[in-house]
Amino acid sequence: MKTAYTLLTLALAATVGLTGCCKKKACNNASQQQPAPVAETTADDPSVISFTMADMDGNMVDVKQVFAKSRITIVDFWASWCGPCRNEMPVLVELYGQYHDKGLGILGVSLDEDRQQWTDATKQLGIIWPQVSDLQGWDNAAAVKYGVRGIPFTVIVDSEGKILKAGLRGDELKAFVAETLAK
């Protein structure tokens, strides 16, 4: 239980220090702030990601149903206006193409506020996996719930939503996916 909190707390702290987009207050005070709690305690397991949010068509999506379709799922917090997010997207597109048939799912959680910019970006970037957003920007309910202060930010979960790893990008993300799905 504490392992998941520690893992996400360290990853979130590292994310603010890495190149990425972050909430202005979080970036300006990153050296002075303690990492936020990253998951709510539930009766079942606090290291499980669980929320419901609207997809691009306005349909409500229970993310646990999305997770159940894959061996592992990358939950990608991103936004269309975030340059580092857009730069990281080819890695996700490549991973999805290479490992989707082997059990990889991806769920995008957009911190956009404008539906058209969000949907246009998914088309431009070749994003074909499920996307959700409440169009509340940095006040996105899932981002707030899990303490996301900088994007792009990934959380990798198993088929039940249990957190396996967080904060991976680029080659580290590729290696973790390859290693996990090889088991």
C-alpha positions as CSV (number, residue, x, y, z in Angstrom):
1,M,0.0,0.0,0.0
2,K,2.7,2.5,1.0
3,T,4.8,1.3,-2.0
4,A,2.2,2.8,-4.4
5,Y,2.1,6.1,-2.6
6,T,5.9,6.3,-2.4
7,L,6.2,5.3,-6.1
8,L,3.8,7.9,-7.3
9,T,5.0,10.6,-5.0
10,L,8.6,10.2,-6.2
11,A,7.5,10.0,-9.8
12,L,5.4,13.2,-9.5
13,A,8.2,15.1,-7.8
14,A,10.6,14.0,-10.6
15,T,8.1,15.0,-13.2
16,V,8.0,18.6,-12.0
17,G,11.8,18.6,-12.3
18,L,11.8,17.2,-15.8
19,T,10.9,19.1,-18.9
20,G,7.1,19.2,-19.2
21,C,4.1,21.3,-18.8
22,C,3.0,22.1,-15.3
23,K,0.5,24.0,-13.4
24,K,2.0,27.5,-12.9
25,K,1.8,27.4,-9.2
26,A,3.3,23.9,-9.0
27,C,6.2,25.0,-11.3
28,N,6.9,28.2,-9.5
29,N,6.9,26.6,-6.1
30,A,8.2,23.1,-7.0
31,S,11.3,23.3,-4.7
32,Q,9.1,24.5,-1.8
33,Q,6.2,22.1,-2.1
34,Q,5.7,18.7,-0.6
35,P,4.3,16.2,-3.1
36,A,0.6,15.9,-3.0
37,P,-1.2,12.7,-2.0
38,V,-1.6,10.7,-5.1
39,A,-4.5,8.4,-4.5
40,E,-7.5,8.3,-2.3
41,T,-7.7,5.6,0.3
42,T,-10.5,3.1,-0.5
43,A,-11.9,0.2,1.4
44,D,-10.4,-2.1,-1.3
45,D,-6.9,-0.9,-2.2
46,P,-5.6,2.7,-2.4
47,S,-3.1,1.8,-5.2
48,V,-5.9,1.2,-7.7
49,I,-6.8,3.8,-10.3
50,S,-10.6,4.2,-10.5
51,F,-12.7,7.0,-11.9
52,T,-15.5,7.7,-14.5
53,M,-15.2,10.5,-17.0
54,A,-16.6,11.5,-20.4
55,D,-15.0,10.4,-23.7
56,M,-14.8,12.6,-26.8
57,D,-18.4,11.9,-27.7
58,G,-19.7,12.7,-24.2
59,N,-20.3,9.1,-23.2
60,M,-19.3,8.2,-19.6
61,V,-16.4,5.8,-19.3
62,D,-15.6,3.7,-16.3
63,V,-11.8,3.4,-16.6
64,K,-11.8,0.0,-14.8
65,Q,-13.7,-1.4,-17.7
66,V,-11.1,0.0,-20.1
67,F,-8.3,-1.6,-17.9
68,A,-10.1,-5.0,-17.9
69,K,-9.6,-5.3,-21.7
70,S,-5.8,-5.3,-21.5
71,R,-2.9,-6.9,-19.5
72,I,-1.5,-3.5,-18.8
73,T,-2.7,0.0,-19.5
74,I,-0.8,3.3,-19.8
75,V,-2.9,6.1,-18.3
76,D,-1.5,9.1,-20.1
77,F,-2.2,12.6,-18.7
78,W,-1.6,15.1,-21.4
79,A,-3.1,18.2,-23.2
80,S,-3.2,19.4,-26.8
81,W,-1.5,22.7,-25.9
82,C,1.4,20.9,-24.1
83,G,4.5,20.8,-26.4
84,P,6.3,18.1,-24.4
85,C,3.1,16.0,-24.5
86,R,2.9,16.3,-28.3
87,N,6.6,15.4,-28.6
88,E,6.1,12.3,-26.4
89,M,3.0,11.1,-28.4
90,P,5.0,9.3,-31.1
91,V,6.4,7.0,-28.4
92,L,2.9,6.1,-27.3
93,V,1.7,5.6,-30.9
94,E,4.7,3.3,-31.6
95,L,4.1,1.3,-28.3
96,Y,0.4,1.0,-29.1
97,G,1.0,-0.3,-32.6
98,Q,3.7,-2.7,-31.4
99,Y,2.1,-4.1,-28.3
100,H,-1.7,-3.6,-28.5
101,D,-2.2,-7.2,-29.8
102,K,0.0,-8.4,-27.0
103,G,-2.1,-6.9,-24.2
104,L,-1.2,-3.2,-24.1
105,G,-4.0,-0.6,-23.6
106,I,-3.6,3.2,-23.4
107,L,-6.1,5.6,-21.9
108,G,-5.6,9.3,-22.6
109,V,-6.7,11.7,-19.9
110,S,-6.7,15.2,-21.4
111,L,-6.2,18.3,-19.4
112,D,-7.7,20.4,-22.2
113,E,-10.5,22.9,-21.8
114,D,-11.5,23.1,-25.4
115,R,-13.2,20.0,-26.9
116,Q,-12.3,21.0,-30.5
117,Q,-8.6,21.5,-29.8
118,W,-8.6,18.2,-28.0
119,T,-10.3,16.2,-30.8
120,D,-8.2,17.9,-33.5
121,A,-5.0,17.0,-31.6
122,T,-6.0,13.3,-31.4
123,K,-6.5,13.3,-35.2
124,Q,-3.2,15.2,-35.9
125,L,-1.2,13.0,-33.6
126,G,-2.7,9.6,-34.7
127,I,-4.2,8.8,-31.3
128,I,-6.6,5.9,-31.7
129,W,-7.0,4.7,-28.1
130,P,-9.7,5.8,-25.7
131,Q,-9.6,9.4,-24.5
132,V,-11.4,11.0,-21.6
133,S,-11.7,14.5,-20.2
134,D,-13.9,16.7,-18.1
135,L,-12.6,19.8,-20.0
136,Q,-11.5,21.4,-16.7
137,G,-7.9,21.9,-17.6
138,W,-5.6,21.6,-14.5
139,D,-8.8,21.1,-12.4
140,N,-9.4,17.8,-14.2
141,A,-11.0,15.5,-11.6
142,A,-8.6,12.6,-12.2
143,A,-5.5,14.8,-12.3
144,V,-6.5,16.4,-9.0
145,K,-7.4,13.0,-7.5
146,Y,-4.1,11.5,-8.3
147,G,-1.9,14.6,-7.7
148,V,-0.8,15.2,-11.2
149,R,1.1,18.5,-11.3
150,G,3.0,18.2,-14.6
151,I,2.3,16.6,-18.0
152,P,3.0,14.5,-19.8
153,F,2.6,12.0,-17.0
154,T,2.0,8.3,-17.2
155,V,0.7,5.7,-14.7
156,I,0.9,2.1,-15.8
157,V,-1.8,-0.2,-14.3
158,D,-2.7,-3.9,-14.6
159,S,-6.1,-5.2,-15.7
160,E,-7.6,-4.4,-12.4
161,G,-6.3,-0.8,-12.3
162,K,-3.5,-1.6,-9.7
163,I,-0.6,0.8,-10.1
164,L,2.5,-0.9,-11.4
165,K,4.7,2.1,-12.3
166,A,4.4,5.8,-12.7
167,G,6.2,8.7,-14.4
168,L,7.9,6.8,-17.2
169,R,8.6,8.4,-20.6
170,G,10.5,7.6,-23.7
171,D,13.0,4.7,-23.5
172,E,12.1,3.9,-19.9
173,L,8.5,3.5,-20.8
174,K,9.3,1.3,-23.8
175,A,11.5,-0.9,-21.7
176,F,8.9,-1.3,-19.0
177,V,6.2,-2.2,-21.4
178,A,8.4,-4.7,-23.3
179,E,9.6,-6.4,-20.1
180,T,6.1,-6.5,-18.5
181,L,4.4,-8.0,-21.6
182,A,7.2,-10.5,-22.1
183,K,6.3,-12.2,-18.9
